[in-house]
């Protein structure tokens, strides 16, 4: 039985009647471009074949109620009341209802299921937000575009959940396509599909989930964003997007060491994203691999958001012959990715489990992902 069918069945078991429909949205892997989104820079994510599903039906009152396979508990809030603060994971879906309440014609019942790993840096939160937003856009007749729904997802995460994230995750989950990545200009919100072309070379993107859970609402993410804003203000620019590699000497002379290294990461990462797109279009996989490694080194040394498990994952992937590897996501845990030959996946899994065991780390979860379509109605 598919997750679409299971989610619909679980809705019926929980609420006692059939849902009006089932909607879904994918998690995402960010191929390259980390912490550039809230600096109005460039990112290159793609949707993955792990999705969040929501079965949903409108109610006759103004109560919004969600339940899920996560804990079987129902959470709710009144569209005409204040958002409760003790909602745990349900802040994500109910936060969407809160920021979309101007379009609301009624409350709703919703049941959520997902196979996007939580806390692995694969944007399980955006998958929840985008599946719910797509469903509400349909049942409330809100008429919002996919990019407008992405912005509403970001607003929910920023204002309701309290995580100071950029626009990348929601845009990737909404606009993703099969067999491609989405180059997002986070200033103009222009999105361009970029053919990955990996399957032609018998390559896959492997995810190495370290099982070190992270939370974007924790202080490490906020302090990095604060450093970027301080750097932009000191250098008298609206955002770090306005700076290029030629500005690095000036930045070094005007900023303290920590702020400079944070700024340096963002400036160089923006350039790496554009260079990665060029490498993909030219079929230059060796150049792409180098860029992934440079990105990881920058996040480890300048932005300081890696952890030993992520560094070990990257090191192990390269030892077995990966084209390139880097941590992905906000950092402080989560997952690394590696571009490898399809028949190397089991070798990578064995090598990572052996290396992690030797360092007394928890056993990692290693699997491949396929670029997949963005948010949509399933049934």
C-alpha positions in Angstrom: 0.0 0.0 0.0 1.4 3.4 -0.9 1.9 6.3 1.6 -0.9 8.1 -0.2 -3.3 5.3 0.5 -2.0 4.7 4.0 -2.4 8.4 4.9 -6.0 8.5 3.7 -6.8 5.3 5.6 -5.2 6.7 8.8 -7.2 9.9 8.4 -10.4 7.8 8.3 -9.4 5.8 11.3 -8.5 8.9 13.3 -11.4 11.2 12.3 -14.1 8.7 11.4 -14.7 9.8 7.8 -12.9 9.9 4.5 -10.7 12.8 3.6 -11.4 15.3 0.8 -8.0 14.5 -0.7 -4.4 13.8 -0.2 -1.6 16.2 -1.0 2.2 15.7 -0.8 5.5 17.6 -0.9 9.1 16.4 -1.0 12.0 16.9 1.3 15.0 18.3 -0.4 18.7 17.9 -0.7 20.7 21.0 -1.2 23.4 20.1 -3.7 25.4 23.3 -2.9 24.7 26.8 -1.5 24.5 26.7 2.3 23.4 29.7 4.5 23.3 31.8 1.3 19.5 31.9 1.1 18.8 34.4 4.0 21.7 36.5 2.6 19.7 36.8 -0.7 22.3 34.7 -2.6 22.1 31.5 -4.7 21.2 27.9 -3.8 20.9 24.7 -5.9 18.6 22.2 -4.2 16.4 19.4 -5.6 13.3 17.7 -4.3 13.8 14.0 -3.3 11.8 10.9 -3.5 10.9 11.1 0.2 7.7 13.0 0.8 5.3 14.2 3.4 1.6 13.4 2.8 -1.4 15.2 4.3 -4.9 13.8 4.1 -7.3 16.7 4.7 -11.0 17.7 4.8 -12.7 21.0 5.7 -14.8 21.2 8.8 -18.0 23.1 9.4 -16.4 25.3 12.2 -13.2 27.3 12.5 -11.1 24.7 14.4 -7.9 23.4 12.7 -6.9 20.0 13.9 -3.9 17.9 12.9 -2.8 14.4 13.9 0.0 12.2 12.5 2.0 9.0 12.6 4.6 10.9 14.7 2.8 10.6 18.0 -0.9 9.9 17.3 -1.9 12.9 19.4 -4.3 15.6 17.9 -3.3 19.2 18.0 -5.6 22.1 17.3 -6.2 25.8 17.3 -9.1 28.2 16.5 -8.6 30.3 13.4 -10.2 33.2 15.3 -8.0 32.8 18.3 -4.3 33.1 19.2 -1.7 30.4 18.2 -1.0 28.2 21.2 2.7 27.8 22.0 2.7 24.1 23.2 2.2 22.4 19.9 5.6 20.7 19.4 5.9 19.5 15.8 2.4 20.7 15.0 3.6 24.3 15.0 4.7 23.6 11.4 1.4 22.6 9.9 -0.8 24.8 12.1 1.6 27.7 11.6 0.7 27.4 7.9 -3.0 27.6 8.7 -2.2 30.7 10.9 -0.4 32.6 8.2 -3.0 31.6 5.6 -6.0 32.4 7.8 -7.0 35.4 5.8 -8.1 33.0 3.0 -9.8 30.6 5.4 -13.4 29.5 4.6 -13.4 27.0 7.4 -11.3 24.9 9.8 -10.1 21.5 8.8 -9.1 18.0 10.0 -5.7 16.8 8.7 -3.6 13.6 9.1 0.1 13.7 8.2 2.5 10.9 7.4 6.0 11.1 6.0 9.1 9.2 5.0 11.3 12.2 5.1 13.9 11.5 7.8 13.4 14.1 10.7 16.4 16.1 11.8 18.6 14.9 8.9 19.0 18.2 7.1 16.6 17.0 4.4 14.0 19.7 5.2 11.2 17.6 6.7 9.7 20.8 8.1 9.4 22.4 4.7 7.8 19.2 3.4 5.1 19.5 6.1 4.6 23.2 5.4 4.4 22.8 1.6 2.0 19.8 1.6 -0.3 21.6 4.0 -0.1 24.9 2.1 -0.9 23.2 -1.1 -3.9 21.5 0.4 -5.2 24.7 2.0 -4.7 26.6 -1.2 -7.0 24.1 -2.9 -9.7 23.7 -0.3 -9.8 27.4 0.6 -9.6 28.6 -3.0 -6.7 30.9 -2.0 -5.4 31.1 -5.6 -1.8 31.5 -4.5 1.1 30.6 -6.8 3.7 28.0 -5.8 6.2 30.8 -5.1 3.7 32.6 -3.0 3.0 29.5 -1.0 6.7 29.0 -0.5 6.9 32.5 1.0 4.0 31.7 3.3 5.8 28.6 4.4 8.9 30.6 5.2 6.7 33.1 7.1 5.2 30.3 9.2 8.7 29.0 10.0 10.1 32.4 10.9 7.1 34.0 12.7 5.3 31.0 14.3 8.0 28.3 14.8 10.7 30.9 15.4 13.3 29.4 13.1 15.2 32.2 11.2 15.5 30.3 8.0 15.6 31.6 4.4 13.4 30.8 1.4 15.4 27.9 0.0 13.6 24.9 1.6 10.1 25.9 0.8 10.9 27.0 -2.7 12.7 23.7 -3.4 9.8 21.7 -2.1 7.2 23.7 -4.1 9.1 24.0 -7.4 11.1 20.8 -7.6 11.1 18.7 -10.8 12.0 15.2 -11.7 15.6 14.8 -12.9 16.6 18.4 -12.2 17.8 20.8 -9.5 16.4 24.3 -9.0 18.8 27.2 -9.1 17.1 29.8 -6.9 18.1 33.5 -6.8 17.0 34.2 -3.3 16.9 38.0 -4.0 14.6 38.0 -7.1 13.1 34.6 -6.3 13.8 33.6 -9.9 14.0 29.9 -10.2 15.8 28.1 -13.1 15.7 24.3 -13.7 19.2 22.8 -14.1 19.5 19.3 -15.6 21.7 17.2 -13.2 22.5 14.6 -15.8 23.8 12.2 -13.2 22.0 9.1 -14.4 23.7 9.3 -17.8 27.0 8.7 -15.9 25.4 5.9 -13.7 25.8 8.3 -10.7 23.5 8.8 -7.8 23.3 11.2 -4.9 23.9 9.3 -1.6 22.7 10.6 1.7 24.7 9.8 4.8 22.4 10.6 7.7 24.6 10.9 10.8 21.6 10.6 13.1 22.9 13.7 14.9 19.6 15.6 15.1 19.6 19.4 14.7 17.1 22.1 15.2 17.1 25.4 13.3 15.4 27.1 16.2 18.4 26.6 18.4 21.0 29.3 18.9 23.8 28.2 16.5 21.8 29.0 13.4 20.7 32.4 14.8 24.2 33.4 15.7 25.4 32.7 12.2 22.6 34.8 10.7 23.4 37.6 13.2 27.1 37.5 12.1 26.1 37.8 8.4 23.8 40.8 9.2 26.6 42.4 11.2 29.1 41.9 8.4 26.7 43.4 5.8 26.0 46.4 8.1 29.7 47.0 8.8 30.5 46.8 5.1 27.6 49.1 4.3 25.6 46.8 2.0 22.0 45.7 2.1 23.0 42.1 2.1 26.1 39.9 1.6 24.7 39.2 -1.9 26.0 42.6 -2.9 29.6 41.5 -2.3 31.9 39.5 -4.5 35.3 37.8 -4.2 37.0 41.1 -4.9 35.5 42.5 -1.6 37.2 39.9 0.6 40.4 42.1 1.3 38.2 45.0 2.4 36.1 42.7 4.5 39.1 41.3 6.2 40.4 44.7 7.1 37.1 45.9 8.5 35.7 42.9 10.3 36.8 40.9 13.4 38.1 37.4 12.6 34.9 35.5 13.3 32.6 37.8 11.4 35.0 37.9 8.5 35.1 34.1 8.2 31.3 34.0 8.3 31.1 36.6 5.5 33.9 34.8 3.6 31.9 31.6 3.6 28.8 33.3 2.1 30.7 35.2 -0.6 32.7 32.2 -1.7 29.6 29.9 -1.5 27.6 32.1 -3.8 30.3 31.9 -6.3 30.5 28.1 -5.9 26.8 27.7 -6.6 27.2 29.6 -9.9 30.4 27.6 -10.8 28.5 24.3 -10.0 25.7 25.2 -12.4 28.4 25.9 -15.1 30.1 22.6 -14.3 26.8 20.7 -14.6 25.9 22.4 -17.9 29.4 21.5 -19.2 29.3 18.0 -17.9 32.4 18.7 -15.9 31.9 16.3 -13.0 35.5 16.7 -11.7 34.9 20.5 -11.3 31.6 19.8 -9.5 33.3 17.4 -7.1 36.0 19.9 -6.2 33.3 22.6 -5.5 31.4 20.2 -3.2 34.6 19.6 -1.2 35.5 23.3 -1.1 31.9 24.0 0.2 32.3 21.5 3.0 35.7 22.9 4.0 34.2 26.4 4.1 31.3 25.2 6.3 33.7 23.4 8.6 36.4 26.0 8.9 34.8 29.4 8.2 31.1 29.0 9.1 31.9 26.3 11.7 28.6 24.4 11.4 30.0 20.9 10.7 30.4 18.2 13.4 32.9 15.3 13.6 30.3 12.8 12.2 29.7 15.0 9.1 33.5 15.4 8.5 34.0 11.6 8.8 31.1 10.9 6.4 32.7 13.2 3.8 36.2 11.8 4.3 34.8 8.2 4.1 32.9 8.9 0.9 36.0 10.4 -0.8 38.1 7.4 0.2 35.7 5.0 -1.7 36.0 7.2 -4.8 33.1 9.6 -4.6 33.0 12.4 -7.3 32.5 14.9 -4.4 30.9 15.1 -1.0 29.8 17.7 1.5 27.5 18.3 4.5 24.0 19.5 3.5 21.5 21.5 5.4 21.8 24.0 8.2 24.5 22.1 10.0 25.2 21.2 13.6 24.2 17.6 12.7 22.1 16.1 10.0 23.4 14.6 6.8 26.2 14.7 4.3 25.7 13.9 0.6 28.1 12.2 -1.9 27.9 11.8 -5.6 28.9 8.2 -6.3 28.5 5.4 -8.9 25.3 3.6 -8.4 27.0 0.3 -7.7 29.1 1.9 -4.9 26.1 2.5 -2.6 26.5 -0.7 -0.6 30.3 -0.1 -0.4 29.7 3.4 0.9 27.2 2.1 3.5 29.6 -0.5 4.8 32.5 1.9 4.9 30.5 4.6 6.8 29.2 2.1 9.3 32.7 0.7 9.9 34.2 4.2 10.3 31.5 5.4 12.6 31.7 2.4 14.8 35.5 2.8 15.1 34.9 6.4 16.4 32.1 5.3 18.7 29.5 7.3 16.7 25.9 6.1 16.3 25.4 4.0 13.2 24.6 6.2 10.2 21.8 5.6 7.7 23.0 5.6 4.1 20.6 5.7 1.2 20.3 7.2 -2.3 17.8 9.9 -3.4 16.3 10.7 -6.8 15.3 14.2 -7.9 11.6 14.3 -7.8 8.5 16.5 -8.4 7.4 19.3 -6.1 4.2 19.7 -4.1 1.1 18.3 -5.7 -2.3 16.8 -5.1 -2.1 13.0 -5.1 -5.8 12.1 -5.0 
